Amino acid sequence: MMALAAVRAAYGCLQLARPDALAAHLASQPLDRPGRIVARVLGGRHLLQAAITGAAPTPTVARLGGVVDALHSASMVALAVVSATRRRTALTDAAVAGAFAAGGFVAAGRVKRGMDAGRR
């Protein structure tokens, strides 16, 4: 779970510091001014989520983080449906958010199994 938080923190830092470079690398599409603002806001969200996960690495926190990421992924799919100009970036972000969601759900199961094993 800590590895996921570290990857999330690094991703969030990149979104805050270099949103254009990250978008160009991942989606091969430049960001406009609103896109840069949104990327930076999402970077801050990733940093906050990484901090919360690191401070309270429990199955509940991991599951809630997975839900937040799954909702974010769904919202990006919806954006891709309605905006042809943002489609590639939105689908790329949906895939990244989906990967974080999956990682959160997997981490929740691993932490819970570890906690259960410690009780025996």
Secondary structure, 3 states (H helix, E strand, C coil): CHHHHHHHHHHHHHHHHCHHHHHHHHHCCCCCHHHHHHHHHHHHHHHHHHHHHHHCCCHHHHHHHHHHHHHHHHHHHHHHHHCCCCHHHHHHHHHHHHHHHHHHHHHHHHHHHHHHHHHC
